[in-house]
Amino acid sequence: MSTEHIYRVTNAGWLHCHGYQIEDVPAWPRLTHTALVVLDLDDVFTDVWRFEGKADYASALVEKRVRTQGLVEGAAHIVVHRLVKMPGGFQVYFTAIPLELWQRCTQWAQEQADHCLVMTAPGLLCHGVSSGHARVMLSQRRLTCFAQTEEGMVFGSTQALGSGVSAIGSAAQVLTANQGTLLTRLGSEGVEWGTMWTTSTADIDTCEAAVRNVLGGAPSVMPTTELTMGGDRVHTVLPDLARDAAGRHALNPLVERVAWRAERWVAPITVVTALVGVVLVTLGVLVGQLADQQREDGQSQRSELAALQQRIQAVSTVEAPQKLLPVAEFSRTLDEGARHDPVAFLALLKSSAGKDIRIQRVRLETATGVNKGRAFRVDGVMAAGASASVTRWVSQMIAAGWTLKAVDPTYTGQGAFSYELVSSVAATGNVKP
């Protein structure tokens, strides 16, 4: 149920709806709260007309025809509810309100202390009806229908002549007969039934049954609210429908409609803002706790690192016992010898030299250059014209993990060569101890 203050204005008087209560109020009351005022009058004229020409002049063209045909007593103000452009012209769904009543309504609304939006019942009838759909509504003893299809808009209205159920049934038969072809084509899925205002559930059942017979199925039904008016129960969609349609179908200037809508957004925005604030505060607390935990963990890690560095420093300052130095030197010598195994190295030389190369001498000596490690010096002689064999031998030794460096030959004969071979730990012929 809407919490809005809704005023329904009829030829019989003004009714104030708030909460679930309805009360009679004097006409043109002085309001102290925001309000939605719905004009549901008999002395207005509503229809759908088609015109040739530009849609910019819709109101003027409608007003001229209304005045010419005398459809409204005196001058009229035209309210355009919906306008559809068509080939060569346009269609307009409108309500013609007596100018004096229109001026009285607008002046009264402006004099109120708070927002007061004025609407018409025909405007609510078409609210939310899209192309390919229709809506049928009961308002006391009057049935109205609005539809929009690809061919254009359609409006129909009929008044029950009498107070019994049979009278409203006859009115429903007239309306469904006039609009039967359209309603049948749209089907039950495209037609919506609503009760604008009535105290008779029998009238609702009778009219809804007439619509259902035409459609061949039950139409979708707009949710209604039961309000209490004295000893009667009023069934109506007015409170919720007026609230939903106010921003679009209110006759007030745009600024007033925007202000009313903005006021409705204040409460939700306030709630959202409060929730966001709570979330941010909670997040801030969690982030602060996480930061404190990170600082504590960092301090603990720094303390552990400092202790580890102290232990490393203490170990590095301890000198090896003098009695272990000869043992260490002997171990180093053994490792050096194991890393340059002459037996394995000679086997590698023999397999890679070939018949064109004769190895004359192999010595283990200190390598030349920056690195003063151990290296094998190989002296050999190649056969005449066998330089390719030396190149192949060098490639095989490199592939076996040795680094070769040419040095001055020990022998001066033709084809003599000398190389210094420095090995890696994993080189072939370099067996680890």
C-alpha positions in Angstrom: 0.0 0.0 0.0 1.3 3.4 -1.0 1.9 5.9 1.9 1.0 8.8 -0.4 -1.9 11.2 0.2 -4.2 10.5 -2.8 -7.1 12.8 -3.6 -9.8 11.6 -6.0 -11.8 14.4 -7.5 -15.2 13.5 -9.0 -18.3 15.5 -9.8 -19.7 14.2 -6.5 -16.9 15.6 -4.4 -13.3 15.1 -3.1 -12.1 11.9 -1.4 -8.9 11.6 0.6 -7.1 8.3 0.5 -4.3 7.6 3.0 -3.2 4.4 4.5 -6.2 2.1 4.2 -8.8 4.8 4.9 -10.9 7.1 2.7 -12.6 10.2 3.9 -14.7 13.0 2.4 -13.0 16.4 2.4 -14.1 19.8 1.3 -13.3 20.9 -2.3 -10.0 22.7 -2.8 -8.7 22.0 0.7 -5.6 23.6 2.2 -2.9 20.9 2.3 0.0 20.6 4.7 1.6 17.5 3.0 2.5 16.3 -0.4 -0.4 15.0 -2.4 -1.4 13.4 -5.7 -4.7 14.6 -7.1 -6.5 12.5 -9.7 -9.3 14.2 -11.7 -11.9 11.5 -12.5 -14.6 13.7 -13.9 -17.6 13.3 -16.1 -17.5 16.8 -17.7 -14.3 16.2 -19.6 -13.9 14.7 -23.1 -11.4 12.0 -23.9 -10.7 10.3 -27.2 -8.1 9.3 -29.8 -8.1 11.5 -33.0 -6.0 11.4 -36.1 -4.8 14.5 -37.9 -2.9 15.3 -41.1 0.1 17.6 -40.7 2.8 18.2 -38.1 2.6 16.8 -34.6 3.9 20.1 -33.2 0.4 21.6 -33.6 -1.5 18.7 -32.0 -2.9 20.7 -29.0 -4.1 23.5 -31.2 -5.7 21.2 -33.8 -7.5 19.2 -31.0 -8.7 22.4 -29.3 -10.0 23.8 -32.5 -12.1 20.7 -33.3 -13.3 20.4 -29.7 -14.4 24.0 -29.7 -16.0 23.7 -33.1 -18.0 20.5 -32.2 -18.9 21.9 -28.7 -17.7 18.8 -26.9 -16.7 20.9 -23.8 -18.7 23.7 -22.4 -16.8 26.9 -23.0 -13.1 27.2 -23.7 -11.0 24.0 -23.1 -7.5 23.1 -22.2 -6.1 20.1 -24.0 -4.0 17.5 -22.1 -2.1 15.3 -24.5 -1.6 11.9 -22.9 0.1 10.1 -25.8 1.0 11.0 -29.4 2.0 8.6 -32.1 3.4 9.8 -35.5 2.0 8.0 -38.5 2.5 8.3 -42.3 1.2 11.7 -43.4 0.2 12.8 -39.9 -0.3 11.6 -36.3 -2.6 10.2 -33.7 -3.2 11.9 -30.4 -4.8 10.5 -27.2 -6.1 13.5 -25.2 -8.4 14.9 -22.6 -10.2 18.2 -23.1 -10.8 19.9 -19.7 -12.9 23.1 -19.3 -10.5 26.0 -19.1 -12.0 27.4 -16.0 -11.5 24.1 -14.1 -8.0 23.8 -15.4 -7.0 27.2 -14.2 -8.6 26.6 -10.8 -6.6 23.3 -10.5 -3.3 24.7 -11.4 -3.7 27.8 -9.2 -4.8 25.7 -6.3 -1.8 23.3 -6.7 0.7 26.2 -6.8 -0.8 27.6 -3.6 -0.1 24.5 -1.5 2.8 24.5 1.0 4.2 21.2 -0.3 4.3 19.4 -3.7 0.9 18.8 -5.2 0.7 16.9 -8.5 -2.5 16.9 -10.5 -3.3 14.0 -12.9 -6.3 12.8 -14.9 -7.9 9.3 -14.9 -7.5 8.9 -18.7 -3.7 9.6 -18.3 -3.5 6.7 -15.7 -5.5 4.5 -18.1 -2.7 4.5 -20.7 0.3 4.5 -18.3 2.5 1.5 -19.0 0.5 0.2 -21.9 3.0 -0.6 -24.7 2.4 -1.4 -28.3 0.6 -4.6 -28.8 -1.3 -4.3 -25.5 -4.6 -3.0 -24.1 -6.0 -2.1 -20.7 -9.7 -2.2 -19.7 -10.7 -0.4 -16.5 -13.8 -0.1 -14.3 -14.4 3.2 -12.5 -17.7 3.1 -10.6 -20.3 2.7 -13.4 -18.0 3.6 -16.3 -15.9 1.2 -18.4 -12.9 2.4 -20.5 -10.5 0.8 -22.8 -7.1 1.9 -24.2 -5.0 -0.1 -26.7 -2.0 0.6 -28.9 -1.0 -1.6 -31.9 1.0 -1.1 -35.0 -2.0 0.4 -36.7 -2.3 3.1 -34.0 -4.2 3.9 -30.7 -7.7 3.0 -29.8 -9.9 4.4 -27.0 -13.4 3.3 -26.0 -15.7 4.2 -23.1 -19.2 3.3 -22.1 -21.4 4.3 -19.1 -23.8 1.9 -17.3 -27.4 3.2 -17.5 -28.7 2.1 -14.1 -27.5 0.9 -10.8 -28.0 -2.9 -11.0 -25.5 -5.6 -12.0 -27.4 -6.1 -15.2 -26.8 -2.5 -16.2 -23.0 -2.8 -15.7 -23.2 -6.1 -17.6 -24.9 -4.4 -20.5 -22.2 -1.7 -20.5 -19.5 -4.4 -20.5 -21.2 -6.2 -23.5 -21.3 -2.9 -25.4 -17.6 -2.2 -24.8 -16.4 -5.7 -25.7 -18.6 -5.7 -28.8 -17.1 -2.4 -30.0 -13.5 -3.5 -29.3 -14.0 -7.3 -29.6 -12.0 -7.7 -32.8 -9.0 -5.9 -31.4 -9.2 -7.6 -28.0 -9.5 -11.0 -29.6 -6.5 -10.4 -31.8 -4.4 -9.2 -28.8 -5.4 -12.3 -26.7 -5.4 -12.8 -23.0 -1.6 -12.2 -22.7 -1.9 -8.7 -24.3 -4.9 -7.4 -22.3 -4.8 -6.1 -18.7 -7.8 -5.7 -16.5 -7.9 -3.1 -13.6 -10.4 -1.6 -11.2 -9.9 2.1 -10.9 -12.7 2.5 -8.2 -15.7 0.4 -7.1 -17.4 -0.9 -4.0 -19.1 -3.8 -5.8 -17.3 -7.0 -6.3 -20.2 -8.2 -8.4 -19.5 -5.4 -10.9 -15.9 -6.5 -11.0 -16.8 -10.2 -11.6 -19.4 -9.3 -14.3 -17.1 -7.0 -16.3 -14.1 -9.3 -16.0 -16.2 -12.2 -17.2 -17.3 -10.2 -20.3 -13.7 -9.5 -21.1 -12.7 -13.1 -20.5 -15.3 -14.4 -22.9 -14.0 -12.2 -25.7 -10.4 -13.1 -25.1 -11.0 -16.8 -24.6 -8.9 -16.7 -21.5 -8.3 -14.7 -18.3 -6.6 -11.4 -18.8 -3.8 -10.3 -16.5 -5.2 -8.5 -13.5 -3.7 -5.3 -11.9 -3.2 -5.7 -8.2 -5.9 -3.8 -6.2 -6.0 -2.4 -2.7 -9.0 -2.6 -0.4 -9.7 0.7 1.4 -12.3 1.5 4.0 -14.8 4.3 3.4 -17.3 4.3 6.2 -19.0 0.9 6.1 -18.0 0.2 2.5 -14.9 -1.6 1.1 -13.5 0.2 -1.9 -11.4 -1.9 -4.5 -9.0 0.3 -6.3 -5.6 0.4 -8.1 -5.5 4.2 -7.7 -2.9 4.6 -4.9 -0.2 2.5 -6.6 -1.0 3.5 -10.1 -1.0 7.2 -9.3 2.3 7.0 -7.6 3.9 5.2 -10.5 2.4 7.5 -13.1 2.9 10.8 -11.3 6.4 11.6 -12.7 5.1 11.2 -16.3 1.4 12.1 -16.4 1.2 14.9 -13.8 0.0 18.1 -15.4 2.4 20.3 -13.3 5.4 22.0 -14.8 8.5 19.8 -15.3 10.3 21.5 -12.4 7.6 20.5 -9.9 7.5 16.9 -11.2 11.3 16.6 -10.9 11.2 18.1 -7.4 8.5 15.6 -6.3 10.4 12.7 -7.7 13.7 13.9 -6.1 11.9 14.0 -2.7 10.9 10.4 -3.1 14.5 9.5 -3.7 15.7 11.1 -0.5 14.7 8.2 1.8 16.2 5.4 -0.4 19.4 7.4 -1.0 19.7 8.1 2.7 19.4 4.4 3.5 21.9 3.5 0.8 24.3 6.2 2.1 24.0 4.9 5.6 24.6 1.4 4.5 27.7 2.5 2.5 28.9 4.4 5.6 28.5 1.3 7.8 30.3 -0.8 5.2 33.2 1.7 4.9 33.5 2.0 8.7 33.6 -1.8 9.0 36.1 -2.0 6.1 38.2 0.6 7.7 38.3 -1.3 11.0 39.2 -4.6 9.2 41.9 -2.8 7.2 43.3 -1.3 10.3 43.4 -4.7 12.0 45.0 -6.3 9.0 47.6 -3.5 8.9 48.4 -4.0 12.6 48.8 -7.7 12.0 51.1 -7.1 9.1 53.2 -4.7 11.2 53.5 -7.3 13.9 54.4 -10.1 11.4 57.0 -7.8 9.8 58.5 -6.9 13.2 58.7 -10.6 14.1 60.3 -11.5 10.8 62.9 -8.7 11.2 63.7 -9.9 14.7 64.2 -13.5 13.3 66.4 -12.2 10.5 68.5 -10.1 12.9 69.0 -13.2 15.1 70.0 -15.3 12.1 72.5 -12.7 10.9 74.0 -12.6 14.3 74.4 -16.4 14.3 76.0 -16.3 10.8 78.3 -13.5 11.9 79.3 -15.5 14.9 80.0 -18.6 12.8 82.0 -16.6 10.2 84.3 -15.2 12.8 85.3 -18.7 14.2 88.7 -19.6 12.8 89.4 -23.2 11.7 91.5 -25.1 14.2 95.2 -25.2 13.1 95.3 -29.0 13.2 92.7 -29.2 10.5 94.5 -27.0 8.0 96.8 -29.8 6.7 93.7 -32.1 6.3 91.9 -29.4 4.4 94.8 -28.8 2.1 95.1 -32.6 1.5 91.3 -32.7 0.8 91.6 -29.9 -1.7 94.5 -31.6 -3.5 92.4 -34.8 -3.7 89.5 -32.9 -5.2 91.8 -31.2 -7.7 93.2 -34.5 -8.8 89.7 -36.1 -9.0 88.5 -33.2 -11.1 91.4 -33.8 -13.6 91.4 -37.6 -13.9 94.3 -38.4 -16.4 93.0 -41.9 -17.2 89.6 -40.6 -18.3 91.1 -37.7 -20.1 93.6 -39.8 -22.1 90.7 -42.1 -23.1 88.8 -39.2 -24.4 91.9 -37.9 -26.4 92.4 -41.4 -27.9 88.8 -41.7 -29.0 88.6 -38.2 -30.5 92.1 -37.8 -32.1 91.6 -40.0 -35.1 94.4 -41.4 -37.4 95.5 -38.0 -38.7 96.5 -36.7 -35.3 99.2 -38.0 -33.1 99.2 -36.9 -29.4 102.8 -36.5 -28.3 102.5 -35.2 -24.8 99.9 -34.4 -22.1 100.7 -32.4 -19.0 98.6 -31.1 -16.0 99.7 -27.5 -15.3 98.5 -24.2 -14.1 96.2 -22.4 -16.6 97.2 -19.1 -18.1 95.0 -16.0 -18.0 93.0 -14.6 -15.1 91.7 -17.9 -13.9 94.8 -19.7 -12.3 93.1 -23.1 -12.0 94.4 -26.4 -13.3 94.4 -27.2 -17.0 95.7 -30.0 -19.4 98.3 -29.0 -22.0 98.1 -31.2 -25.1 100.9 -31.2 -27.6 100.4 -33.0 -30.9 101.2 -33.3 -34.6 98.8 -33.5 -37.4 99.3 -35.2 -40.8 100.0 -33.0 -43.8 96.8 -31.4 -45.1 94.8 -32.7 -42.1 93.8 -29.3 -40.6 90.1 -30.4 -40.9 90.9 -33.3 -38.5 92.2 -30.8 -35.9 89.1 -28.7 -36.3 86.9 -31.8 -35.8 89.0 -32.8 -32.8 88.5 -29.3 -31.2 84.8 -29.5 -31.8 84.5 -32.9 -30.2 86.5 -31.7 -27.1 84.2 -28.7 -26.8 81.2 -30.9 -27.1 82.6 -33.0 -24.3 82.6 -30.0 -22.0 86.2 -28.7 -22.4 87.3 -25.1 -23.2 90.2 -25.1 -25.6 92.8 -22.3 -25.9 95.6 -22.5 -28.6 99.1 -21.8 -27.2 102.5 -21.7 -28.7 103.5 -25.2 -29.9 106.1 -27.0 -27.9 107.5 -28.6 -31.0 108.5 -26.7 -34.1 108.0 -29.3 -36.7 105.5 -29.1 -39.5 101.9 -29.7 -38.3 102.7 -29.2 -34.6 100.0 -27.8 -32.4 99.5 -27.2 -28.7 96.2 -26.5 -26.8 95.3 -25.7 -23.2 92.1 -27.5 -22.1 90.2 -26.2 -19.1 87.4 -28.4 -17.9 84.0 -27.9 -16.3 82.9 -30.1 -13.4 80.5 -32.1 -15.6 82.8 -32.5 -18.6 83.4 -35.9 -20.1 86.6 -37.3 -18.5 86.0 -35.1 -15.4 84.7 -37.6 -12.9 83.6 -36.1 -9.6 85.1 -37.7 -6.5 
